Amino acid sequence: MIKKIIIILLFPVILLGQKLDYAEEFAYEIYRNLDYVGNGNIRQALDIYIPYNRISDKLPLIVYIHGGGWRRGSKNFAGRGMPYLRTGRYIFASINYRLLDEANILEMIYDCKAAIRYLKSNAKKYGIDKNKIGVWGTSAGGHLSAMIGLTSSSQGLEGNIGEYKNENGAVTCAVNAFGPSNFMTQFNLSIEKDLEKNPRFKSFFNSDIKAISLASPITHADSSCIPFFIYHGGNDKTVLIDESENLYGKLKESGAKEIYFQRITNGPHSVRHERITQQMLNFFDKYLHNDKTVIVDDSEFSLN
């Protein structure tokens, strides 16, 4: 059942910076459990958050994809979107996708693109500018966000899920937060003949050797990349920063433009910081609001 909820928040704003200097009080609506496939599976549902202080009748959309190692997690943990929602400049959506008990990695990508097609198809209903959509994911969600961003220009890995085939899953810009970029290195799948012995090979890739490469963002990194922002902590033990460094390096070598990589020197996995939030907001303002005066400062910094 779709629920419309009105929330009013009153608490001090702790984020710093000119772009984040907004009012302490704001209200927004939530439309929960919107079924983007039409089969009643809660893992294929999304939530939409709409600010009451919206600056126009049609706003850009930020889509958040949760992490959890492709095994767990939920759209319900969408609090990270509040800084963007408060500005009144964005609508925010948080999506579920099927996890490993129901789907393999490629099918998760298809779910995410089906969710974007649903959002585009219902853009008029919710006041979304369907031509201005940014996607952002953390950890496993970072991987999925990267796959959407890196296949947007080619419309690859679109899948055939849901009823909204008149749209596509392409987006305007993407943020990959500490997500894996190469499953051969992330899962130490270095010897092809030993894959059958690896428990991840069957559950993650349906025992399909080609799927390992196809589902790895680094495979799709080329000069056609849309505006792309990566951030990663140097002390990440879950997903080594090498994954992001290698992806960024290949994008640079390919001649991709408007790509950014922010290293957080001593940052752990799931790193958070006001500076990251500020630069992400700058990034979205630049590419979703066409504000060319905004500078995206992706220089390295320390949490200390």
Secondary structure, DSSP 8 states (H G I E B T S, - for coil): --EEEEEEEE------SGGG---SEEEEEEEEEEESSSS--GGGEEEEEEETT-SSSSEEEEEEE--STTTS--TT--GGGHHHHHTTS-EEEEE----TTT--HHHHHHHHHHHHHHHHHTHHHHTEEEEEEEEEEETHHHHHHHHHHHTTTTTTT----SS-TTS----SEEEEES--S-HHHHTT---GGGGGG-HHHHHHHTT-HHHHHHT-GGGG-STT--SEEEEEETT-SSS-THHHHHHHHHHHHHT--SEEEEEETT--TT---HHHHHHHHHHHHHHHS--TT-------B---
